[in-house]
Amino acid sequence: MNIDKNLFYTEDHEWVKKEDDYAYIGIADYAQDSLGDIVYVELPDEEDNFEAEESVASVESVKAASEVFTPFSGTVVEVNEDLDDDPGILNEKPYEAWIVKMKVDDPAELDKLMSAEEYENFLKEE
């Protein structure tokens, strides 16, 4: 399983890339592999507000549908519109194909995320 060492992770297999007061959210390689061929992504609207642990998007594959949760509170500032035309990029490039970019309300909430090493150990236990 591929794990990008420069990202942070959740127990729900989302990855987070911190960038100043913003953070990108995507799904980890483990998640896309478990889902199989992704055929549709339901994206939120820009300027939508979410509390930590809320679903911000839905990913559907030939096998299942799965919610994507935000590990922090914030506001969507951008969605990856490329996913409308080609949701399969989540399979092909899971660590490049982000789903949403959000303005983080409370940066301290990001401290709960797992490092790549912690996530790797978490996967071994799962």
N, C-alpha and C positions, 0 to 999 in steps of 0.2 A: 504494500500500500504506500502510495506516495504522500509525503507530508512536507509542505513548504515550511522551512525553518524560520522564515521571516514573518509568519502570520501567527495569530492567536486563535484559539478554538473553544467550542462549547461541547457539552456532553450530548447535544443534539446533532453534532457533526456539521455545524456551520463554522466557517472561518471568518475572521475579522482582521481587516488591515487598518491600523490606526494611521491617521494623517491629520495632525494638528487637532482642531475641534471636530473633525469629521471621522467617519469610519465607513469602510466598505464591508458589505456582508455577502458571502457566497456560500456554496456548499462544498464540503471537503470531498476529496477523492473517494473516501470510504462511502459517503452518502450517494454519490453518483453511481458508484459501482453496485451498491445495494439496490438502487432504483432500476438500473438497466437503462435502456434507450429512452431518453427524455424527449417527450413530444410536445409539451406545452408548459409555459410558465405564466401564472397569473400574477401580474405586478401591481403594486399599490400605485396611488396617484402621488405625484410630487406635492409636497406640502402636507401630506397626511402625517399625523402625530401618532406615535405608538409608545406604550409603556413597556418596560423591560418584560421579557418573556411572552410578548404578544406575537401572533403570527403576522408577518409583513408580506409574505408571498406564499404561493402554492406551486409546487412542482409536480407535474404529472408525467408518468412514464408508461410504457406498455405493460408494466407489472403492477404499479401502484401510484397513489398520490401521496404527497408528503408536504407538510407545512414547513415553512422556513420561519424561524423565530428570531427576534432581535434580543440579544442579551443585555441591552441597555435601552433607556428611554431616549427618544429623540424624534426628529422631523426628517422625513424623506426630502432630500434636495435634488436627487437625480435617480432615475431608474435606467437600467441597461436595456435600451430599446432594441438592441441587436437580438435579444432573446425572443422578441416577437417573430422575427423572420427565421431565426435559427436556434431554437432552444437546445439543440444537440451540442452546442458549444460548451454547455455545462458538462457533458460527457468528455468531450475532446480536450478541453483546457479548464479543468475545474478551478484552478488557482489564478487564472487570468479572467475568467468569465464571472465577474461580480454580478450581483442581482440588484442591490440598492446601495446608494450612498446616502448616509444620514448625518445630520448635525447632532452631535452627542449633547444631551442635556446636562449630564453629570459625569464627567470623566472618571470619577472614582468607581463608577459601575464597571468600567473596563478592567479594573484590577481583579475581578472575579474570573476573567478568562484564563484558559490554560495556555501555557507555552507549548511550542511544538513538542518538546521533550515530554512534558506532562501529558499531552494528548496521545503521544505514541505509547506511553505506559498505560493510559486509559484504554486504548484499543486492545492491548495485550490482555487486559483483564476482562474485556467484554466477550 
